[in-house]
C-alpha cells in the first residue's frame, strides 16, 4: 500500500476508534464511574486522556508501518489481529462505561489483552519499530485488566 494512503487509513481507523470510545466513556464518568469503589492503584482521571492520546498515536504509527510492508501472509494476519484488538478496545468502552458493567468490561478486556499481545509479537516479527510501538499498549491494557478486575470485585 502506498505510504500516504496507508497513513490516512491508519490515522482514520485509530481516530474513529478513539472517537467511538469517547462517545461511550465521557458521559458516564460522572457520576457513574466516579461513584464506583476503586482500588488504591487507580490513577487520577486526568491521567487517562494523555496516556490514551499517546497510545493511539503509537497504534496509528505501528499500523502504518505494517500497512506499508510487502504483501505476505504474516502481514495479512497482523492486520487482522490489529483490527480485532481495535474493535475490542472500543467495545470495552461500551461494555464498561455505557452499559455500566465492570463484568462486561472484564469479559471484553481479557481477550483484548491477548489480541494486543499477539498483535505486538506479530508486528515485532514484521517490523521491530511497529512492535515497539505496541508494547506500551500491551502494558497499559494489562494494567487496565487488573484495574477492571479490581473494580468488578469491589462493586460486585
PAMIPA-587836 format. One record per residue (C-alpha): y, x, z; residue number from 0. Coordinates in steps of 0.2 Angstrom, whole numbers, plus 5000, padded with zeros to 4 digits. Layout:
PAMIPA-587836
[pt [Y; X; Z]; NUM]
...
This chain:
PAMIPA-587836
[pt [5000; 5000; 5000]; 0]
[pt [5017; 5006; 4996]; 1]
[pt [5026; 5013; 5011]; 2]
[pt [5041; 5002; 5011]; 3]
[pt [5031; 4986; 5008]; 4]
[pt [5019; 4992; 5022]; 5]
[pt [5034; 4995; 5034]; 6]
[pt [5041; 4977; 5030]; 7]
[pt [5024; 4970; 5033]; 8]
[pt [5020; 4979; 5050]; 9]
[pt [5038; 4976; 5057]; 10]
[pt [5037; 4957; 5052]; 11]
[pt [5020; 4954; 5059]; 12]
[pt [5024; 4963; 5075]; 13]
[pt [5041; 4955; 5077]; 14]
[pt [5033; 4937; 5074]; 15]
[pt [5020; 4941; 5087]; 16]
[pt [5034; 4946; 5099]; 17]
[pt [5044; 4930; 5095]; 18]
[pt [5030; 4918; 5097]; 19]
[pt [5026; 4926; 5114]; 20]
[pt [5043; 4924; 5120]; 21]
[pt [5043; 4906; 5115]; 22]
[pt [5029; 4903; 5127]; 23]
[pt [5035; 4915; 5140]; 24]
[pt [5053; 4914; 5143]; 25]
[pt [5054; 4895; 5148]; 26]
[pt [5040; 4897; 5160]; 27]
[pt [5047; 4912; 5170]; 28]
[pt [5057; 4902; 5182]; 29]
[pt [5052; 4893; 5192]; 30]
[pt [5033; 4893; 5187]; 31]
[pt [5030; 4912; 5186]; 32]
[pt [5042; 4916; 5200]; 33]
[pt [5034; 4904; 5211]; 34]
[pt [5016; 4912; 5210]; 35]
[pt [5009; 4923; 5223]; 36]
[pt [5008; 4941; 5216]; 37]
[pt [5001; 4957; 5221]; 38]
[pt [5011; 4972; 5228]; 39]
[pt [5009; 4981; 5211]; 40]
[pt [5018; 4968; 5201]; 41]
[pt [5033; 4976; 5193]; 42]
[pt [5050; 4968; 5193]; 43]
[pt [5053; 4955; 5179]; 44]
[pt [5067; 4967; 5172]; 45]
[pt [5053; 4980; 5168]; 46]
[pt [5044; 4968; 5155]; 47]
[pt [5057; 4967; 5141]; 48]
[pt [5060; 4986; 5139]; 49]
[pt [5041; 4990; 5141]; 50]
[pt [5036; 4977; 5128]; 51]
[pt [5050; 4982; 5116]; 52]
[pt [5043; 5000; 5116]; 53]
[pt [5025; 4994; 5114]; 54]
[pt [5030; 4983; 5100]; 55]
[pt [5039; 4997; 5091]; 56]
[pt [5024; 5008; 5093]; 57]
[pt [5012; 4995; 5087]; 58]
[pt [5023; 4992; 5071]; 59]
[pt [5023; 5011; 5068]; 60]
[pt [5004; 5013; 5071]; 61]
[pt [5000; 4998; 5060]; 62]
[pt [5012; 5005; 5046]; 63]
[pt [5003; 5022; 5047]; 64]
[pt [4986; 5013; 5044]; 65]
[pt [4993; 5002; 5030]; 66]
[pt [4998; 5017; 5020]; 67]
[pt [4981; 5025; 5022]; 68]
[pt [4970; 5026; 5006]; 69]
[pt [4958; 5011; 5004]; 70]
[pt [4942; 5013; 5013]; 71]
[pt [4930; 5003; 5024]; 72]
[pt [4936; 5010; 5040]; 73]
[pt [4954; 5006; 5036]; 74]
[pt [4950; 4988; 5032]; 75]
[pt [4941; 4987; 5049]; 76]
[pt [4955; 4995; 5058]; 77]
[pt [4967; 4982; 5050]; 78]
[pt [4956; 4968; 5055]; 79]
[pt [4954; 4974; 5073]; 80]
[pt [4973; 4976; 5074]; 81]
[pt [4976; 4958; 5068]; 82]
[pt [4964; 4951; 5081]; 83]
[pt [4972; 4961; 5096]; 84]
[pt [4989; 4955; 5089]; 85]
[pt [4983; 4937; 5089]; 86]
[pt [4975; 4938; 5106]; 87]
[pt [4992; 4946; 5113]; 88]
[pt [5001; 4930; 5108]; 89]
[pt [4988; 4918; 5113]; 90]
[pt [4989; 4926; 5130]; 91]
[pt [5007; 4921; 5132]; 92]
[pt [5002; 4903; 5128]; 93]
[pt [4987; 4903; 5139]; 94]
[pt [4995; 4911; 5154]; 95]
[pt [5013; 4905; 5153]; 96]
[pt [5014; 4889; 5143]; 97]
[pt [4998; 4882; 5150]; 98]
[pt [5002; 4889; 5167]; 99]
[pt [4985; 4896; 5169]; 100]
[pt [4981; 4913; 5175]; 101]
[pt [4962; 4909; 5172]; 102]
[pt [4965; 4905; 5154]; 103]
[pt [4976; 4921; 5153]; 104]
[pt [4961; 4931; 5161]; 105]
[pt [4949; 4924; 5148]; 106]
[pt [4960; 4930; 5134]; 107]
[pt [4966; 4947; 5141]; 108]
[pt [4949; 4954; 5144]; 109]
[pt [4943; 4953; 5126]; 110]
[pt [4961; 4958; 5121]; 111]
[pt [4959; 4974; 5130]; 112]
[pt [4943; 4978; 5122]; 113]
[pt [4950; 4975; 5105]; 114]
[pt [4965; 4986; 5109]; 115]
[pt [4954; 5000; 5114]; 116]
[pt [4943; 4998; 5099]; 117]
[pt [4958; 4997; 5088]; 118]
[pt [4966; 5013; 5096]; 119]
[pt [4949; 5023; 5093]; 120]
[pt [4948; 5017; 5075]; 121]
[pt [4967; 5021; 5072]; 122]
[pt [4964; 5038; 5080]; 123]
[pt [4950; 5042; 5068]; 124]
[pt [4960; 5037; 5053]; 125]
[pt [4977; 5044; 5059]; 126]
[pt [4980; 5053; 5075]; 127]
[pt [4998; 5048; 5077]; 128]
[pt [4993; 5030; 5074]; 129]
[pt [4980; 5031; 5088]; 130]
[pt [4993; 5039; 5100]; 131]
[pt [5005; 5025; 5097]; 132]
[pt [4992; 5013; 5103]; 133]
[pt [4987; 5022; 5118]; 134]
[pt [5001; 5016; 5129]; 135]
[pt [4997; 4998; 5124]; 136]
[pt [4979; 5001; 5129]; 137]
[pt [4985; 5007; 5146]; 138]
[pt [4998; 4993; 5148]; 139]
[pt [4985; 4979; 5144]; 140]
[pt [4973; 4987; 5156]; 141]
[pt [4986; 4986; 5169]; 142]
[pt [4991; 4968; 5164]; 143]
[pt [4972; 4963; 5165]; 144]
[pt [4972; 4969; 5183]; 145]
[pt [4988; 4960; 5187]; 146]
[pt [4982; 4944; 5178]; 147]
[pt [4966; 4945; 5189]; 148]
[pt [4975; 4948; 5205]; 149]
[pt [4987; 4933; 5201]; 150]
[pt [4972; 4922; 5197]; 151]
[pt [4964; 4927; 5214]; 152]
[pt [4979; 4924; 5224]; 153]
[pt [4983; 4907; 5216]; 154]
[pt [4966; 4900; 5213]; 155]
